[in-house]
């Protein structure tokens, strides 16, 4: 017999607790993702029939970039074989061994098995690094722009030390820029290839940063001061394009293995964002405590996906076959964006772009500040320009404010994971026409 319905709208609905603070100070002060907010706006427009060139989300449209067939089939087989129970808290042994072999083969890094922790995507890796190393009041150094470090700092009650970076250095920090912030810091956060700019750090620059971190740790030797660690997020490293060569701290300066935690996974390397398989690789003592954090969160990857990923990482031929079309497809889209924007710049229009080096991003400066639209509105802020581009050119982009940059500089992230080459080719003339229509 069905139970009688109880309408709880007045007690639990959105207006039930109006004016009353019922959550923690941390949760109350935590802002939502600007990227997801913009993406939701574009989904609503698309749902109403608008055709948008969506360059906003750092994700892949499976219609453009499906996951590898071998990985897809491996998940189905694992499910059919009953791989549906809890995995070990540190990850399925076969996957930890596969990551160990993958790093040895692809990056030349030979880590003990105890240095590998599997997680449900890369975000739990980042959170557990913060939670394991950072106490309230600790200083965390990160460049601007960067992805979400300000929000993790807020959640931990840490003190963020943002280091502004410029387009002259591809929005990547130098050792000279970071060094003044290292004294007394607990964690440095780097990402290469960089979200949002799609640029990659050079071996010379990274080597200098490593030596600066080691020098700071040597200064702390013999004191009670805890060491300074480096979180090196290289989730996009297999997506380097052109002549870009990815480098890691332990490759360049082996002693950095004592202080570096690598953030990685299959999300970007194999267009598998929804499968949620990530991993951390770092010093065993830190990884062990991260594993405890992960275990209490239950933030492990699904067992079937772990089993399938282990098999796929060991299948070099399947990986090579996938990359043979996947990475060139990304590069063609990035190149099409860059060519289109460079053509506009050559016409004297207020745009510029940095050459793409990796990931699925390119960064562009679109800066018609002070100009008026057909309706007479003045473009004064990045948000004005973002909204105008969406309305007049049907192009969605993300302003650098979403990555912690306060200045109204006209810099935007453009992501190609959810668009076709034709979408980009058709969108560039629309943007040029919209710019020409400004007064």
C-alpha positions as CSV (number, residue, x, y, z in Angstrom):
1,X,0.0,0.0,0.0
2,X,1.5,3.4,-1.0
3,X,2.4,5.8,1.8
4,X,0.5,9.1,2.0
5,X,2.4,12.0,0.5
6,X,3.7,14.7,2.9
7,X,4.4,18.1,1.2
8,X,7.6,19.4,2.8
9,X,8.0,22.5,0.6
10,X,7.5,24.9,3.5
11,X,9.9,23.2,5.8
12,X,12.7,22.1,3.5
13,X,12.2,24.2,0.3
14,X,14.5,27.0,-0.9
15,X,12.6,29.7,1.1
16,X,12.3,27.7,4.4
17,X,15.5,29.1,6.0
18,X,15.6,32.6,4.4
19,X,17.8,35.0,6.4
20,X,19.2,32.3,8.6
21,X,22.8,31.1,8.4
22,X,22.6,27.4,8.9
23,X,25.9,26.2,7.4
24,X,29.6,26.5,8.4
25,X,31.5,29.7,7.8
26,X,33.7,27.8,5.3
27,X,30.7,26.6,3.2
28,X,29.0,30.0,3.5
29,X,32.1,31.7,2.1
30,X,32.9,29.2,-0.6
31,X,32.0,30.5,-4.1
32,X,30.8,28.3,-6.9
33,X,32.6,27.6,-10.1
34,X,32.3,30.5,-12.6
35,X,33.1,28.0,-15.4
36,X,30.2,25.8,-14.5
37,X,27.9,28.8,-14.2
38,X,28.8,29.9,-17.7
39,X,28.5,26.4,-19.1
40,X,25.0,26.1,-17.6
41,X,24.0,29.3,-19.3
42,X,25.2,28.0,-22.6
43,X,23.4,24.6,-22.1
44,X,20.2,26.5,-21.5
45,X,20.7,28.6,-24.7
46,X,21.5,25.4,-26.7
47,X,18.4,23.7,-25.2
48,X,16.3,26.5,-26.7
49,X,17.8,26.0,-30.1
50,X,20.7,28.4,-30.2
51,X,23.8,27.2,-32.0
52,X,26.7,28.1,-29.9
53,X,30.4,27.5,-30.5
54,X,31.0,26.4,-26.9
55,X,34.7,27.1,-26.0
56,X,34.0,27.1,-22.2
57,X,34.2,23.7,-20.5
58,X,37.4,21.7,-20.0
59,X,35.6,18.6,-21.1
60,X,35.2,16.4,-24.2
61,X,32.1,15.9,-26.2
62,X,32.0,12.2,-26.9
63,X,30.6,12.9,-30.3
64,X,33.9,14.7,-31.1
65,X,36.3,12.7,-28.9
66,X,35.0,9.3,-27.8
67,X,37.1,7.3,-25.3
68,X,39.4,4.5,-26.6
69,X,37.4,1.5,-27.8
70,X,39.7,-0.9,-25.8
71,X,39.0,1.1,-22.6
72,X,35.2,1.1,-23.2
73,X,35.1,-2.6,-23.9
74,X,37.3,-3.3,-20.9
75,X,34.9,-1.6,-18.6
76,X,32.0,-3.6,-20.0
77,X,34.0,-6.8,-19.6
78,X,34.9,-5.9,-16.0
79,X,31.3,-5.3,-15.1
80,X,30.2,-8.6,-16.8
81,X,32.9,-10.3,-14.6
82,X,31.4,-8.9,-11.4
83,X,34.0,-6.2,-10.7
84,X,31.4,-4.1,-8.8
85,X,32.5,-4.2,-5.2
86,X,34.7,-1.8,-3.2
87,X,38.2,-1.5,-4.5
88,X,41.2,-1.3,-2.1
89,X,41.5,2.2,-0.6
90,X,44.9,2.7,-2.3
91,X,43.6,1.3,-5.6
92,X,43.4,-2.0,-7.4
93,X,46.9,-3.6,-7.3
94,X,47.0,-4.2,-11.1
95,X,46.3,-0.5,-11.7
96,X,48.9,0.8,-9.3
97,X,51.4,-1.5,-11.0
98,X,50.2,-0.3,-14.4
99,X,50.7,3.4,-13.4
100,X,54.2,2.5,-12.1
101,X,55.1,0.9,-15.4
102,X,53.4,3.7,-17.4
103,X,55.6,6.3,-15.7
104,X,58.7,4.3,-16.2
105,X,58.0,3.8,-19.9
106,X,56.6,7.2,-20.8
107,X,58.3,9.6,-18.4
108,X,61.5,7.7,-17.4
109,X,60.4,7.9,-13.7
110,X,60.9,4.7,-11.7
111,X,58.9,4.9,-8.4
112,X,58.3,2.2,-5.8
113,X,54.8,0.9,-5.7
114,X,54.2,2.5,-2.3
115,X,54.4,5.9,-4.1
116,X,51.2,5.3,-6.2
117,X,47.7,6.2,-4.9
118,X,44.6,5.7,-7.1
119,X,41.7,8.1,-6.7
120,X,38.3,9.0,-8.2
121,X,39.7,11.4,-10.7
122,X,42.4,14.1,-10.2
123,X,40.3,16.4,-8.0
124,X,40.5,14.1,-4.9
125,X,44.2,14.0,-5.5
126,X,44.4,17.7,-5.2
127,X,42.1,17.9,-2.2
128,X,44.0,15.2,-0.4
129,X,47.3,16.9,-1.1
130,X,45.9,20.0,0.5
131,X,44.3,18.1,3.4
132,X,47.4,16.0,4.1
133,X,50.0,18.8,3.9
134,X,48.3,22.1,4.8
135,X,47.0,23.2,8.2
136,X,44.9,26.3,8.9
137,X,47.1,29.4,8.5
138,X,49.7,27.7,6.4
139,X,50.9,29.6,3.3
140,X,50.2,28.1,-0.2
141,X,51.9,29.7,-3.2
142,X,50.3,29.5,-6.6
143,X,50.5,31.4,-9.8
144,X,47.7,33.5,-11.3
145,X,46.0,32.5,-13.4
146,X,45.5,29.0,-12.0
147,X,42.6,26.5,-11.6
148,X,40.8,26.4,-8.2
149,X,43.8,26.9,-5.9
150,X,42.0,29.9,-4.3
151,X,39.0,27.6,-3.5
152,X,41.1,24.9,-2.0
153,X,43.0,27.4,0.1
154,X,39.6,28.7,1.4
155,X,38.4,25.2,2.3
156,X,41.5,24.5,4.3
157,X,41.6,27.9,6.1
158,X,45.1,28.4,4.6
159,X,46.7,31.7,3.5
160,X,46.9,32.0,-0.3
161,X,49.9,33.7,-1.8
162,X,49.0,34.3,-5.4
163,X,51.9,35.2,-7.8
164,X,50.6,37.1,-10.8
165,X,52.1,36.0,-14.1
166,X,52.1,37.8,-17.4
167,X,51.5,36.9,-21.1
168,X,55.2,37.8,-21.7
169,X,56.0,34.5,-20.0
170,X,53.0,32.6,-21.3
171,X,51.3,33.1,-17.9
172,X,53.7,30.7,-16.2
173,X,55.8,31.7,-13.1
174,X,59.5,32.0,-13.1
175,X,61.8,31.1,-10.2
176,X,62.5,34.9,-9.7
177,X,58.8,35.5,-9.3
178,X,58.2,32.6,-6.9
179,X,61.3,32.9,-4.7
180,X,60.1,35.9,-2.6
181,X,57.0,33.9,-1.6
182,X,58.8,30.6,-0.6
183,X,60.0,31.6,2.8
184,X,57.7,30.1,5.3
185,X,55.4,28.5,2.7
186,X,54.1,25.0,3.0
187,X,53.0,24.2,-0.5
188,X,53.7,25.4,-4.1
189,X,51.2,24.6,-6.8
190,X,52.2,24.3,-10.4
191,X,50.3,23.1,-13.5
192,X,51.8,22.3,-16.9
193,X,50.4,22.3,-19.5
194,X,48.5,25.1,-17.9
195,X,44.8,25.4,-17.4
196,X,43.7,28.0,-18.6
197,X,46.4,29.2,-21.1
198,X,47.4,25.9,-22.8
199,X,51.1,26.8,-22.4
200,X,53.8,24.6,-21.0
201,X,56.8,25.3,-18.7
202,X,60.2,24.9,-20.1
203,X,62.9,22.6,-18.7
204,X,65.1,25.7,-17.9
205,X,62.3,27.5,-16.0
206,X,61.2,24.4,-14.1
207,X,64.8,23.5,-13.2
208,X,65.3,26.9,-11.7
209,X,62.1,26.6,-9.7
210,X,63.1,23.2,-8.4
211,X,66.5,24.6,-7.2
212,X,64.7,27.4,-5.4
213,X,62.5,24.9,-3.6
214,X,65.4,22.8,-2.6
215,X,67.3,25.8,-1.4
216,X,64.4,26.8,0.8
217,X,64.3,23.2,2.2
218,X,68.0,23.2,2.9
219,X,67.5,26.5,4.8
220,X,65.0,24.6,7.0
221,X,67.3,21.7,7.7
222,X,68.0,21.4,11.4
223,X,65.0,23.5,12.4
224,X,61.5,22.5,13.5
225,X,60.1,24.1,10.3
226,X,58.3,21.5,8.1
227,X,59.4,21.1,4.5
228,X,58.1,22.9,1.5
229,X,56.3,20.6,-1.0
230,X,55.5,21.0,-4.7
231,X,52.1,19.9,-6.1
232,X,52.8,19.4,-9.8
233,X,49.6,18.9,-11.7
234,X,50.4,17.5,-15.1
235,X,47.0,16.0,-15.9
236,X,47.4,17.3,-19.5
237,X,51.0,16.1,-20.2
238,X,50.1,13.6,-22.9
239,X,48.4,16.5,-24.8
240,X,51.5,18.5,-25.6
241,X,51.3,19.7,-29.2
242,X,53.8,20.9,-31.8
243,X,57.4,20.9,-30.6
244,X,56.5,21.1,-26.9
245,X,58.2,18.6,-24.6
246,X,56.7,17.9,-21.2
247,X,59.1,17.8,-18.3
248,X,58.7,16.9,-14.6
249,X,60.6,18.0,-11.5
250,X,62.1,14.6,-10.6
251,X,63.3,14.1,-14.2
252,X,65.2,17.4,-14.2
253,X,66.3,17.4,-10.5
254,X,65.9,13.9,-9.0
255,X,66.2,15.2,-5.4
256,X,62.8,16.8,-6.0
257,X,61.2,13.4,-5.7
258,X,61.3,13.9,-1.9
259,X,59.1,17.0,-2.2
260,X,57.0,16.6,-5.3
261,X,53.5,15.1,-5.6
262,X,52.4,14.5,-9.2
263,X,48.7,14.8,-10.1
264,X,47.5,12.7,-13.0
265,X,44.8,10.5,-14.5
266,X,43.0,9.3,-17.6
267,X,40.5,12.2,-17.8
268,X,42.3,14.3,-20.3
269,X,44.9,11.9,-21.7
270,X,42.2,9.6,-23.0
271,X,39.1,11.9,-23.2
272,X,37.7,9.9,-20.2
273,X,36.6,12.7,-17.9
274,X,33.5,10.9,-16.7
275,X,35.2,7.6,-15.8
276,X,36.9,9.2,-12.8
277,X,40.2,7.4,-12.6
278,X,43.1,9.5,-11.3
279,X,46.3,9.0,-9.3
280,X,48.9,10.6,-7.2
281,X,52.6,9.7,-7.4
282,X,55.0,11.1,-4.8
283,X,57.0,10.4,-1.7
284,X,55.8,7.3,0.1
285,X,55.2,8.9,3.5
286,X,53.0,11.6,2.1
287,X,51.2,9.2,-0.2
288,X,50.4,6.9,2.7
289,X,48.7,9.7,4.6
290,X,46.9,10.8,1.5
291,X,45.6,7.3,1.2
292,X,44.1,7.5,4.7
293,X,42.3,10.7,3.7
294,X,41.0,9.2,0.5
295,X,39.9,6.1,2.4
296,X,37.8,8.2,4.8
297,X,36.3,10.2,1.9
298,X,35.6,7.0,-0.1
299,X,37.0,9.0,-3.0
300,X,38.3,6.0,-4.9
301,X,37.7,5.2,-8.6
302,X,35.0,2.6,-9.5
303,X,36.4,-0.9,-9.5
304,X,35.4,-1.8,-13.0
305,X,37.0,1.4,-14.4
306,X,40.2,0.6,-12.4
307,X,40.4,-2.9,-13.8
308,X,39.9,-1.7,-17.4
309,X,42.3,1.2,-17.0
310,X,45.0,-1.2,-15.7
311,X,44.6,-3.3,-18.9
312,X,44.6,-0.3,-21.1
313,X,47.7,1.3,-19.7
314,X,49.5,-1.9,-20.4
315,X,48.4,-2.0,-24.0
316,X,50.9,0.3,-25.7
317,X,49.5,-0.5,-29.2
318,X,46.0,0.6,-28.2
319,X,47.2,3.8,-26.6
320,X,49.3,4.7,-29.7
321,X,46.3,4.0,-32.0
322,X,44.1,6.3,-29.9
323,X,46.6,9.1,-29.8
324,X,47.2,8.9,-33.5
325,X,43.9,10.6,-34.1
326,X,43.1,12.1,-30.8
327,X,46.0,14.5,-30.3
328,X,46.1,15.7,-34.0
329,X,42.4,16.4,-33.7
330,X,43.0,18.6,-30.7
331,X,45.9,20.3,-32.4
332,X,43.9,21.1,-35.6
333,X,41.2,22.8,-33.5
334,X,43.7,24.8,-31.5
335,X,45.5,25.8,-34.7
336,X,42.2,26.8,-36.3
337,X,41.5,29.1,-33.4
338,X,44.9,30.6,-33.4
339,X,44.9,31.2,-37.2
340,X,41.5,32.9,-37.0
341,X,42.5,35.2,-34.2
342,X,45.8,36.0,-35.8
343,X,44.0,37.0,-39.0
344,X,41.8,39.3,-37.1
345,X,44.8,40.9,-35.4
346,X,46.4,41.4,-38.8
347,X,43.3,43.3,-39.8
348,X,43.8,45.7,-36.9
349,X,41.1,44.2,-34.7
350,X,41.6,44.3,-30.9
351,X,42.6,40.6,-30.4
352,X,45.8,38.7,-29.7
353,X,46.5,35.1,-28.8
354,X,49.3,32.9,-27.5
355,X,50.4,30.0,-29.6
356,X,49.0,26.7,-28.3
357,X,51.5,24.4,-26.6
358,X,49.3,21.7,-24.9
359,X,46.1,20.7,-23.2
360,X,42.8,21.6,-24.9
361,X,43.1,25.3,-24.3
362,X,44.3,28.4,-26.0
363,X,44.3,31.8,-24.4
364,X,43.3,35.0,-26.2
365,X,43.0,38.6,-25.4
366,X,39.9,40.1,-26.9
367,X,39.9,43.8,-25.8
368,X,37.5,46.2,-27.4
369,X,37.3,48.1,-24.2
370,X,35.5,51.5,-24.5
371,X,33.8,50.6,-27.7
372,X,30.0,50.6,-28.1
373,X,27.7,47.8,-29.3
374,X,24.8,48.3,-31.8
375,X,22.5,49.0,-28.8
376,X,24.9,51.7,-27.4
377,X,26.2,49.6,-24.5
378,X,29.9,50.3,-23.6
379,X,32.2,47.3,-23.3
380,X,34.0,48.0,-20.0
381,X,34.7,44.7,-18.4
382,X,35.6,41.1,-19.3
383,X,32.1,40.1,-18.4
384,X,30.7,42.7,-20.8
385,X,32.9,41.3,-23.6
386,X,32.0,37.6,-22.7
387,X,28.3,38.4,-22.8
388,X,28.6,40.4,-26.0
389,X,30.5,37.6,-27.7
390,X,27.8,35.1,-26.7
391,X,25.0,37.4,-27.9
392,X,26.6,38.7,-31.1
393,X,28.9,36.0,-32.3
394,X,27.4,32.9,-30.6
395,X,30.8,32.1,-29.0
396,X,31.2,31.0,-25.4
397,X,34.5,31.7,-23.6
398,X,35.7,31.9,-20.0
399,X,37.3,35.1,-18.6
400,X,40.4,34.9,-16.6
401,X,38.5,36.1,-13.5
402,X,37.4,32.4,-13.2
403,X,41.1,31.6,-12.6
404,X,41.7,34.1,-9.9
405,X,42.9,37.1,-12.0
406,X,41.3,40.3,-10.8
407,X,42.2,42.6,-13.7
408,X,39.9,43.5,-16.5
409,X,42.5,42.7,-19.0
410,X,40.5,41.1,-21.8
411,X,42.2,37.6,-21.4
412,X,40.0,34.6,-21.9
413,X,40.3,30.8,-22.0
414,X,39.1,29.0,-25.1
415,X,38.6,25.2,-24.9
416,X,38.3,22.9,-27.9
417,X,37.2,19.6,-26.4
418,X,33.5,20.1,-27.2
419,X,33.6,21.6,-30.7
420,X,34.3,20.4,-34.2
421,X,36.8,22.0,-36.6
422,X,33.7,23.2,-38.6
423,X,32.3,24.9,-35.5
424,X,35.5,26.9,-35.1
425,X,35.8,27.7,-38.8
426,X,32.3,29.1,-38.8
427,X,32.7,31.0,-35.6
428,X,35.8,33.0,-36.4
429,X,34.1,35.1,-39.2
430,X,31.2,35.8,-36.8
431,X,33.6,37.2,-34.2
432,X,35.4,39.3,-36.8
433,X,32.0,40.7,-38.1
434,X,30.9,41.5,-34.5
435,X,34.2,43.3,-33.8
436,X,33.8,45.3,-37.0
437,X,30.3,46.3,-35.9
438,X,31.5,48.0,-32.8
439,X,31.9,51.8,-32.7
